[in-house]
Amino acid sequence: MFSTIISTADLAEHLDDPNWAVIDARYDLARPNWGHEAYLEAHIPGAIYASLGHDLAAPVRPETGRHPLPDDAAWQKTVSGWGITPETQVVVYDANGGAFADRTWWMLRHSGHAAVAVLDGGFPKWTREGRQTASGAETRPPYPFHGVIDASAVVSAAEVDRLRLDPAWRLVDARSPERYRGESEPIDAIAGHIPGAVNRFHGLNLTPEGVLKAPDVLRAEFDALLGGTPPDHVAVYCGSGVTSIFHLLAMEMAGLPGGKLYVGSWSEWIRDPNRPIGKA
């Protein structure tokens, strides 16, 4: 069973296995339709498409961030449509080293499906290696799914407001340093960060070749970041609860499982003018 990452070579050996399912999760926050268009043009054979905006998030409400989690019924309907059985090995990929595929990975893992992994290097590595691709839309036979996302895996805005001041916890902002410092904010209405958070850009989990760093390297880097904080006392956030999950994947690779996700992230935090904002 693959439950964190999987290599392109290992996936290639199982493309014809009916007990394997491949999910294309490519997405661009600035161009929401790009991922599906790219999928239709070329994708890994057998892959189905999962949209961050439509399949992995609920409609935005005035009090939420940009990508709130879907409710239980909507999530069950989506996964049932993917045809994921209890025996299915799921592989998810994107074009960003895993920073968008991680949302599907995390949602399936925390709704009871352990056999799900992110393709290391994603579609760019697959195509660089000259591997086979297909075009057009593909589907899988539906299968009833009854899992719900474990509420203990997430923290609310109120909990973040408490733990950010608690020395026993470490809050990690996964956005770029410029966004964390409040020098640049290309997406949300207000710049800055949650006071008390430390910053580690999610892209630092990758090598220059676009694959995850070795587990021992990740372990050393996260040990330095967390300063002895146990992983189950770590909460991560980003702009909307997507790319920050890449830290949870990297931490698990490094032997540090159990971190929490603030799903609403910065885009939810700034909805309430009474919440403090840090800069620089």
QUIDADA-V640347 format. One record per pair of residues at least 4 apart in sequence whose ideal C-beta (glycine too) atoms are under 6 Angstrom apart, sorted by the first residue. I is the first residue (numbers start at 1). J is the second residue. Records with the same first field share a line. If there is no record, write none. Layout:
BEGIN
I: J, J
END
This chain:
BEGIN
1: 115
2: 6, 117
3: 114
4: 117, 252, 253
5: 117, 118, 120, 212
6: 10, 11, 91, 117, 119
7: 120
8: 125, 126, 129
11: 91
14: 20
15: 45
19: 87, 88
20: 89
21: 88, 90
22: 44, 46, 47, 91
23: 48, 50, 92, 104
24: 39, 43, 47, 49
25: 50, 92, 94, 100, 101, 104
26: 35, 38, 94, 95
27: 35, 52, 100
28: 34
32: 53
33: 37
34: 38
36: 49
39: 43, 49
42: 133, 135
43: 47
45: 132, 134
48: 138, 140
50: 55, 104
51: 55
52: 56
55: 78
56: 103
57: 67
58: 68, 70
60: 64
63: 271
64: 68, 268
65: 240, 264, 265, 267, 268
66: 240, 267
67: 240, 241, 242
69: 263
70: 74, 75
72: 148
76: 145
79: 84, 145
80: 142, 144, 145
81: 142
83: 140, 141, 142, 143
84: 88, 145
85: 143
89: 115
90: 116
91: 117, 119
92: 101, 104, 105, 118
93: 101, 119, 122, 123
94: 100, 101, 122
95: 122, 123, 124
96: 100
97: 122, 206, 210
98: 102, 118
99: 202, 243, 246
101: 118
102: 106, 245, 246, 249
103: 242, 245
105: 116, 118
106: 245
108: 113, 116
109: 116
110: 149, 150, 153
111: 147, 148, 149
112: 147
120: 211, 212
121: 125, 210, 211
126: 131
154: 261, 263
155: 159, 160, 235, 260, 262
157: 264
159: 163
160: 164, 262
163: 169
164: 171, 194, 196
168: 233
169: 233
170: 226, 229, 234
171: 196, 197, 235
172: 198, 200, 236
173: 180, 193, 197, 199
174: 202, 236, 238, 243, 244, 247
175: 179, 180, 238
176: 201
177: 199
178: 183, 184
179: 184, 185
180: 193, 199
181: 280
182: 191, 192, 279
185: 191
187: 239
188: 266, 267
190: 270
192: 277, 278, 279
193: 197, 278
194: 269
195: 276, 278
200: 204, 225
202: 243, 246
205: 212, 246, 250
206: 210
207: 211, 213
213: 217, 218
215: 253, 254
218: 250, 253, 254
219: 254
222: 226, 251, 254, 256
229: 233, 234
231: 251, 256, 258, 259
232: 258
234: 259
235: 260, 262
236: 244, 247
237: 244, 262, 265
238: 243, 244, 265
239: 265, 266, 267
240: 265, 267
241: 263, 265
247: 251
248: 259
251: 256, 259
252: 257
264: 268
269: 275
END
